[in-house]
C-alpha cells in the first residue's frame, strides 16, 4: 500500500479508520507501516438527524494498523458539498 500512497502526497485525502471515523486532510507523509501524517485535517462526524459536523484536528498522525481505506478527494467537488444538509448514519467499526 505504501507505494500507492506516493501519488497522494500533498493532495487532499479521505481516510476511513477501522473504528469508523472519517478524517480528511492533506497527506504530508507516510512510512513503511502506512502510518500517515495529515496536515490541515478534520474529522467528519455523520448523523442521521443533523448535518455533518467537521471537527478540526490540525496536524494529525494516523497509525497504519488503524487504516481501512485511503482515497483522494476532488477539492472542487468537496467545496461544493452542503455539509449542513448531508445526513447519514455514522460508520460502524470494522469487525475482524
Secondary structure, DSSP 8 states (H G I E B T S, - for coil): -HHHHGGGTTSEEEEEETTS-EEEEEEEEE-TT--EEEEEEEEEE--SSS--EEEEEEEEEE-GGGEEEEEE--HHHHHH--GGG-----------
